[in-house]
Amino acid sequence: MVHKTSFLKSFMVEGNIGAGKSTFLRLIEEHLPAQIVYEPVDQWQRVAAGENLLDRFYKDTKRWAYTFQSYAFITRVMEQQKKASVSVHGLQILERSVYSDRYCFAKNCFEMGTMSPLEWSLYQEWFDWLIENYVQKPSGFIYLRTSPEKSFERLKKRARSEEKVVPLEYLTLLHDKHEQWLLGKEGIAKSLIDVPVLVIEADQEFENYSDQMEAHVAKVAEFIEVTTLGLPAHSAIKSTSL
């Protein structure tokens, strides 16, 4: 099955809730010739008849975990496909990916007991089918690495209504999942092991510091160039501080 995304190079900006991904992408959009694809949060907040599925997930996670996590990865693929169909660039940079859905958020729900073993099995079956048929292997991951404490501080600052009930402990679990997946390469599909990762230490604020932002835009541009030229993955794994 061929989709326009097959002709695009894709890079995923990953990180915990509150890591600064949306802000980072808005700044990247000003400097790099790439199509930016944001998380379809609005779609999660306004499902059929105006239902807020994201709010339901946070308020009653055990009831809505499977529903939300399934809808999240499906709508993420839909958004990427929709944007690709009108793209004038050969490069997409996405806010999160189906892989963080799988290896961080859904897996965490299962381990917390808010997704049953049966639901987890169904989720993985749907996921495997979807990425086999509709998702192109990413060219690289850009990991905005923050401490759980910093993520919690930013989450409180932005005051998104659905996230009022999110505790620090939950962010700590998600942080650990990102570390295991992106840095430890633990329990992931063999096809992802060689996908390079650019690590950006993002505890420091960067939105209002142009010199820092320019330096990291340059790092992202270099990372994209190195990986798309097909150089060895280990040579494209970098770490930089904001």
BALUM-404510 format. One record per residue (C-alpha): residue number from 1; residue in one letter; chain; x, y, z. Coordinates in Angstrom, 1 decimal. Layout:
% BALUM-404510
<NUM; a; A; <X; Y; Z>>
...
END
This chain:
% BALUM-404510
<1; m; A; <0.0; 0.0; 0.0>>
<2; v; A; <1.6; 3.3; -1.1>>
<3; h; A; <0.9; 6.6; 0.5>>
<4; k; A; <2.5; 10.0; 0.0>>
<5; t; A; <4.3; 9.6; 3.3>>
<6; s; A; <6.4; 7.0; 1.5>>
<7; f; A; <8.1; 9.9; -0.3>>
<8; l; A; <8.6; 12.0; 2.8>>
<9; k; A; <11.4; 11.8; 5.4>>
<10; s; A; <9.8; 11.9; 8.8>>
<11; f; A; <11.3; 12.9; 12.2>>
<12; m; A; <9.5; 12.6; 15.5>>
<13; v; A; <9.8; 15.1; 18.4>>
<14; e; A; <9.3; 13.0; 21.5>>
<15; g; A; <9.2; 13.9; 25.2>>
<16; n; A; <7.1; 13.8; 28.3>>
<17; i; A; <4.0; 15.9; 28.9>>
<18; g; A; <5.1; 19.4; 29.4>>
<19; a; A; <8.5; 18.9; 27.8>>
<20; g; A; <8.0; 21.9; 25.4>>
<21; k; A; <7.4; 20.0; 22.2>>
<22; s; A; <4.8; 22.3; 20.7>>
<23; t; A; <6.9; 25.4; 21.5>>
<24; f; A; <10.0; 23.8; 20.1>>
<25; l; A; <8.1; 22.8; 16.9>>
<26; r; A; <6.8; 26.3; 16.4>>
<27; l; A; <10.3; 27.7; 16.5>>
<28; i; A; <11.6; 24.9; 14.3>>
<29; e; A; <8.9; 25.8; 11.8>>
<30; e; A; <10.3; 29.3; 11.5>>
<31; h; A; <13.8; 28.1; 10.5>>
<32; l; A; <13.6; 24.8; 8.6>>
<33; p; A; <11.9; 23.9; 5.3>>
<34; a; A; <9.7; 21.1; 6.8>>
<35; q; A; <6.0; 20.4; 7.2>>
<36; i; A; <5.2; 20.4; 10.9>>
<37; v; A; <2.5; 18.0; 12.1>>
<38; y; A; <1.1; 18.7; 15.6>>
<39; e; A; <-0.6; 16.3; 17.9>>
<40; p; A; <-4.4; 16.2; 17.0>>
<41; v; A; <-5.3; 17.3; 20.6>>
<42; d; A; <-8.3; 19.3; 19.3>>
<43; q; A; <-9.7; 16.2; 17.8>>
<44; w; A; <-9.4; 14.3; 21.1>>
<45; q; A; <-11.1; 17.2; 22.9>>
<46; r; A; <-14.0; 17.3; 20.4>>
<47; v; A; <-15.1; 13.9; 19.3>>
<48; a; A; <-18.6; 13.1; 18.2>>
<49; a; A; <-21.2; 15.4; 19.6>>
<50; g; A; <-18.5; 17.5; 21.2>>
<51; e; A; <-17.4; 14.8; 23.7>>
<52; n; A; <-14.0; 15.5; 25.3>>
<53; l; A; <-12.2; 12.1; 25.2>>
<54; l; A; <-9.0; 13.4; 26.6>>
<55; d; A; <-10.9; 14.7; 29.7>>
<56; r; A; <-12.7; 11.4; 30.1>>
<57; f; A; <-9.3; 9.6; 30.0>>
<58; y; A; <-7.8; 11.6; 32.8>>
<59; k; A; <-10.9; 11.6; 35.0>>
<60; d; A; <-11.6; 7.9; 34.7>>
<61; t; A; <-8.5; 6.3; 33.2>>
<62; k; A; <-9.5; 2.7; 33.9>>
<63; r; A; <-12.7; 3.1; 31.9>>
<64; w; A; <-11.3; 5.1; 29.0>>
<65; a; A; <-7.6; 4.0; 28.7>>
<66; y; A; <-8.2; 1.5; 25.9>>
<67; t; A; <-10.6; 3.7; 24.0>>
<68; f; A; <-8.4; 6.8; 24.2>>
<69; q; A; <-5.1; 5.1; 23.5>>
<70; s; A; <-6.6; 3.4; 20.4>>
<71; y; A; <-8.1; 6.6; 19.2>>
<72; a; A; <-4.9; 8.5; 19.8>>
<73; f; A; <-2.7; 6.4; 17.6>>
<74; i; A; <-5.3; 6.0; 14.8>>
<75; t; A; <-5.9; 9.8; 14.7>>
<76; r; A; <-2.2; 10.4; 14.8>>
<77; v; A; <-1.8; 8.4; 11.6>>
<78; m; A; <-4.8; 10.1; 10.0>>
<79; e; A; <-3.3; 13.5; 10.7>>
<80; q; A; <0.1; 12.6; 9.3>>
<81; q; A; <-1.6; 11.2; 6.1>>
<82; k; A; <-3.8; 14.3; 5.7>>
<83; k; A; <-0.9; 16.7; 6.1>>
<84; a; A; <1.3; 14.6; 3.7>>
<85; s; A; <-1.4; 14.8; 1.0>>
<86; v; A; <-0.9; 18.6; 0.7>>
<87; s; A; <2.7; 18.9; 1.7>>
<88; v; A; <5.1; 20.9; -0.5>>
<89; h; A; <8.1; 19.7; 1.4>>
<90; g; A; <10.0; 16.4; 1.4>>
<91; l; A; <10.3; 16.4; 5.1>>
<92; q; A; <7.8; 16.0; 8.0>>
<93; i; A; <8.6; 16.7; 11.6>>
<94; l; A; <5.9; 15.4; 13.9>>
<95; e; A; <4.9; 16.1; 17.5>>
<96; r; A; <5.1; 12.6; 19.0>>
<97; s; A; <4.5; 9.4; 17.1>>
<98; v; A; <2.6; 6.1; 17.3>>
<99; y; A; <5.7; 4.7; 18.9>>
<100; s; A; <5.4; 6.9; 22.0>>
<101; d; A; <1.7; 5.9; 22.1>>
<102; r; A; <2.8; 2.3; 22.1>>
<103; y; A; <6.0; 2.2; 24.2>>
<104; c; A; <5.2; 4.9; 26.7>>
<105; f; A; <1.5; 5.8; 27.1>>
<106; a; A; <-0.4; 2.6; 26.3>>
<107; k; A; <2.3; 0.4; 27.9>>
<108; n; A; <2.1; 2.5; 31.0>>
<109; c; A; <-1.6; 2.1; 31.2>>
<110; f; A; <-1.3; -1.6; 31.1>>
<111; e; A; <1.4; -1.7; 33.7>>
<112; m; A; <-0.6; 0.6; 36.0>>
<113; g; A; <-3.6; -1.8; 35.6>>
<114; t; A; <-5.9; 0.8; 33.9>>
<115; m; A; <-5.8; -1.3; 30.7>>
<116; s; A; <-6.6; -5.0; 31.1>>
<117; p; A; <-4.5; -7.8; 29.7>>
<118; l; A; <-7.2; -8.4; 27.1>>
<119; e; A; <-7.3; -4.8; 26.1>>
<120; w; A; <-3.5; -4.6; 25.9>>
<121; s; A; <-3.5; -7.6; 23.6>>
<122; l; A; <-6.1; -6.1; 21.4>>
<123; y; A; <-4.2; -2.8; 21.3>>
<124; q; A; <-1.0; -4.4; 20.3>>
<125; e; A; <-2.7; -6.4; 17.5>>
<126; w; A; <-4.3; -3.2; 16.1>>
<127; f; A; <-1.0; -1.3; 16.5>>
<128; d; A; <1.1; -4.0; 14.7>>
<129; w; A; <-1.4; -4.1; 11.8>>
<130; l; A; <-1.5; -0.3; 11.5>>
<131; i; A; <2.2; 0.4; 11.4>>
<132; e; A; <2.7; -2.5; 9.0>>
<133; n; A; <0.3; -1.1; 6.5>>
<134; y; A; <0.1; 2.7; 7.1>>
<135; v; A; <3.2; 3.9; 8.9>>
<136; q; A; <6.6; 4.5; 7.3>>
<137; k; A; <9.6; 3.8; 9.4>>
<138; p; A; <10.8; 7.2; 10.9>>
<139; s; A; <14.2; 8.6; 9.8>>
<140; g; A; <15.0; 9.7; 13.4>>
<141; f; A; <13.7; 10.7; 16.8>>
<142; i; A; <14.4; 14.0; 18.5>>
<143; y; A; <14.0; 13.5; 22.2>>
<144; l; A; <13.3; 16.6; 24.4>>
<145; r; A; <14.5; 15.2; 27.6>>
<146; t; A; <13.2; 16.9; 30.8>>
<147; s; A; <13.1; 15.9; 34.4>>
<148; p; A; <9.6; 14.8; 35.7>>
<149; e; A; <9.7; 17.8; 38.1>>
<150; k; A; <10.3; 20.3; 35.3>>
<151; s; A; <7.5; 18.6; 33.2>>
<152; f; A; <5.2; 18.9; 36.2>>
<153; e; A; <6.1; 22.6; 36.6>>
<154; r; A; <5.3; 23.4; 33.0>>
<155; l; A; <2.1; 21.4; 33.0>>
<156; k; A; <0.9; 23.4; 35.9>>
<157; k; A; <1.9; 26.6; 34.2>>
<158; r; A; <0.1; 26.0; 31.0>>
<159; a; A; <-3.0; 25.0; 33.0>>
<160; r; A; <-4.8; 22.8; 30.4>>
<161; s; A; <-8.1; 21.9; 32.1>>
<162; e; A; <-7.9; 18.2; 31.4>>
<163; e; A; <-4.4; 17.9; 33.0>>
<164; k; A; <-5.4; 19.3; 36.4>>
<165; v; A; <-5.6; 15.8; 37.8>>
<166; v; A; <-2.2; 14.6; 36.5>>
<167; p; A; <0.2; 13.9; 39.4>>
<168; l; A; <4.0; 14.0; 39.4>>
<169; e; A; <4.1; 10.3; 39.9>>
<170; y; A; <2.4; 9.7; 36.5>>
<171; l; A; <5.0; 12.0; 34.8>>
<172; t; A; <7.8; 10.1; 36.5>>
<173; l; A; <6.5; 6.8; 35.1>>
<174; l; A; <6.2; 8.3; 31.6>>
<175; h; A; <9.8; 9.7; 31.9>>
<176; d; A; <11.1; 6.2; 32.7>>
<177; k; A; <9.2; 4.8; 29.7>>
<178; h; A; <10.8; 7.4; 27.4>>
<179; e; A; <14.2; 6.6; 28.8>>
<180; q; A; <13.8; 2.8; 28.3>>
<181; w; A; <12.5; 3.2; 24.8>>
<182; l; A; <14.6; 6.0; 23.3>>
<183; l; A; <17.9; 5.5; 25.2>>
<184; g; A; <17.8; 1.9; 26.4>>
<185; k; A; <16.1; 0.6; 23.2>>
<186; e; A; <14.3; -1.8; 25.6>>
<187; g; A; <11.5; -4.1; 24.3>>
<188; i; A; <11.0; -2.3; 21.0>>
<189; a; A; <10.5; -3.6; 17.5>>
<190; k; A; <13.8; -4.7; 15.8>>
<191; s; A; <13.0; -2.3; 13.0>>
<192; l; A; <13.4; 0.6; 15.4>>
<193; i; A; <16.7; -0.3; 17.0>>
<194; d; A; <18.8; 1.3; 14.4>>
<195; v; A; <16.7; 4.5; 14.2>>
<196; p; A; <19.0; 7.3; 15.4>>
<197; v; A; <18.1; 9.6; 18.3>>
<198; l; A; <19.0; 13.2; 18.9>>
<199; v; A; <18.8; 14.0; 22.7>>
<200; i; A; <18.2; 17.6; 23.7>>
<201; e; A; <18.4; 18.3; 27.4>>
<202; a; A; <15.4; 20.6; 27.7>>
<203; d; A; <15.0; 21.5; 31.4>>
<204; q; A; <16.2; 25.0; 30.7>>
<205; e; A; <13.7; 27.4; 29.1>>
<206; f; A; <14.5; 28.2; 25.5>>
<207; e; A; <11.7; 30.1; 23.9>>
<208; n; A; <13.1; 33.6; 24.8>>
<209; y; A; <16.8; 32.8; 24.3>>
<210; s; A; <17.5; 33.2; 20.6>>
<211; d; A; <21.2; 32.2; 20.8>>
<212; q; A; <20.3; 28.9; 22.4>>
<213; m; A; <17.4; 28.2; 20.0>>
<214; e; A; <19.6; 29.0; 17.0>>
<215; a; A; <22.2; 26.6; 18.2>>
<216; h; A; <19.7; 23.8; 18.6>>
<217; v; A; <18.0; 24.5; 15.3>>
<218; a; A; <21.4; 24.0; 13.8>>
<219; k; A; <21.8; 20.7; 15.7>>
<220; v; A; <18.4; 19.5; 14.4>>
<221; a; A; <19.3; 20.5; 10.8>>
<222; e; A; <22.6; 18.7; 11.1>>
<223; f; A; <20.9; 15.6; 12.6>>
<224; i; A; <18.4; 15.5; 9.7>>
<225; e; A; <21.1; 15.9; 7.1>>
<226; v; A; <23.3; 13.2; 8.6>>
<227; t; A; <20.5; 10.6; 8.9>>
<228; t; A; <19.0; 11.3; 5.5>>
<229; l; A; <22.4; 10.8; 3.9>>
<230; g; A; <22.4; 7.3; 5.3>>
<231; l; A; <25.4; 7.6; 7.6>>
<232; p; A; <25.7; 5.0; 10.5>>
<233; a; A; <23.1; 5.5; 13.2>>
<234; h; A; <25.7; 5.8; 16.0>>
<235; s; A; <27.2; 8.8; 14.3>>
<236; a; A; <23.9; 10.6; 14.3>>
<237; i; A; <23.2; 10.2; 18.0>>
<238; k; A; <23.9; 13.5; 19.7>>
<239; s; A; <23.1; 15.1; 23.0>>
<240; t; A; <22.8; 18.9; 23.5>>
<241; s; A; <21.6; 21.1; 26.3>>
<242; l; A; <19.1; 24.0; 26.1>>
END
